[in-house]
Amino acid sequence: MHRLLTTALALILLVAGLSGCDSREAELRLEGRTMGTTYTVQTIDCDSTECDSIGLQVDARLEELSQCLSHYDPESELSAFNNYPGTDWFPVSTELATVVDYALAISKQSDGAFDISIGPAVDAWGFGPTAGIPAEPSEEQLAASLLHSGYTKLAVRASPPAIRKDDPLIRLDLSALAKGYAVDQLVYLLEDRGIQNYLVEIGGEIRTAGIRGDGKPWRIGIQPPADGLDLEFVVEPGDAAVATSGDYRNYFMLGDRRVSHTIDPASAQPVNNNVMSVSVIAPDAMQADALATALMVMGPEAGVEFATAHDIAALIIKRTGDSSLAVMSPAFERYRARD
């Protein structure tokens, strides 16, 4: 359930390790939990009674999305497809078909750096719904996960909505864009209620529009997710979304090796390219969410090259010994706050 709070938030925490808060004029804020994380909806466009009504709608909408897109919920629509033993068309909701269709488009654009069919590899490394004690999977397990994955083995149709897999053992993992999609859906809910000034955030994926309580544009702080690193960026996304992918959010240690939950679809191995985080600014949160993951897999050099070629606003922060180095695309520079 949501909680109705009053707050004045001028700088949102984008990723773990960030900080920034400014107490100015009060704003109404809804908070709650969804998809294994937290959500925030903030606006100056309604009173407490109206926002409480909207809060009930927000909770109901998030529950619908979880029942559709979650691979952790064994009763979800996605789980039903993952467990389906056939290779013929599997009828799904328009919502699930839309998300899968968009995922396949990003897969093609990124030449497979983004791939929702890596569920078997995610499970093998202990990050899936059947997670056990963290351990390195065998070569046989990884070979099997590669055999039973690949976005080219998936198809989607719009009417009637359905998805199909060429291999019955393929399992989809939508976690790299589901939160972004949910953010967008809450935005549409707010806009349908006439709300034009808002900040919506789920698990660090953010979309803003209009102004905050003090009449100024929304600002998002981005900082390296490590102690002792003083590099910081502040951006003004305007009517856009900001999403961050990083190797610090969900990982475990095998000896001195950091094992990230972000899996390279080409090798079924966790990414190990010194990228700490990737932040992307895009028109909608699903796009920003998916592209941040794709660039995380590509690595710093290829990621910036790809972002520049496709006019993607991206900030990539990579480890350099005990410090960090930020590399940004030209499009990202346009969003940096100047004062």
Stockholm file with secondary structure:
# STOCKHOLM 1.0

chainA/1-339         MHRLLTTALALILLVAGLSGCDSREAELRLEGRTMGTTYTVQTIDCDSTECDSIGLQVDARLEELSQCLSHYDPESELSAFNNYPGTDWFPVSTELATVVDYALAISKQSDGAFDISIGPAVDAWGFGPTAGIPAEPSEEQLAASLLHSGYTKLAVRASPPAIRKDDPLIRLDLSALAKGYAVDQLVYLLEDRGIQNYLVEIGGEIRTAGIRGDGKPWRIGIQPPADGLDLEFVVEPGDAAVATSGDYRNYFMLGDRRVSHTIDPASAQPVNNNVMSVSVIAPDAMQADALATALMVMGPEAGVEFATAHDIAALIIKRTGDSSLAVMSPAFERYRARD
#=GR chainA/1-339 SS CCEEEEECCSEEECSTTCCCCCCCSCEEEEEEEETTEEEEEEESSSCHHHHHHHHHHHHHHHHHHHHHHCSSCTTSHHHHHHHCCCCSCEECCHHHHHHHHHHHHHHHHTTTSSCTTCHHHHHHTTCSTTCCSCCCCCHHHHHHHHHTCCGGGEEEEETTEEEEESSTTCCCCCTTTHHHHHHHHHHHHHHHTTCCSEEEEETTEEEEESBCTTSSBCEEEECCSSTTCCCCEEECCSSSEEEEEESSSSEEEETTEEEESCEETTTTEECCSSEEEEEEEESSHHHHHHHHHHHHHHCHHHHHHHHHHTTCEEEEEEEETTEEEEEECHHHHTTBCCC
#=GC SS_cons         CCEEEEECCSEEECSTTCCCCCCCSCEEEEEEEETTEEEEEEESSSCHHHHHHHHHHHHHHHHHHHHHHCSSCTTSHHHHHHHCCCCSCEECCHHHHHHHHHHHHHHHHTTTSSCTTCHHHHHHTTCSTTCCSCCCCCHHHHHHHHHTCCGGGEEEEETTEEEEESSTTCCCCCTTTHHHHHHHHHHHHHHHTTCCSEEEEETTEEEEESBCTTSSBCEEEECCSSTTCCCCEEECCSSSEEEEEESSSSEEEETTEEEESCEETTTTEECCSSEEEEEEEESSHHHHHHHHHHHHHHCHHHHHHHHHHTTCEEEEEEEETTEEEEEECHHHHTTBCCC
//
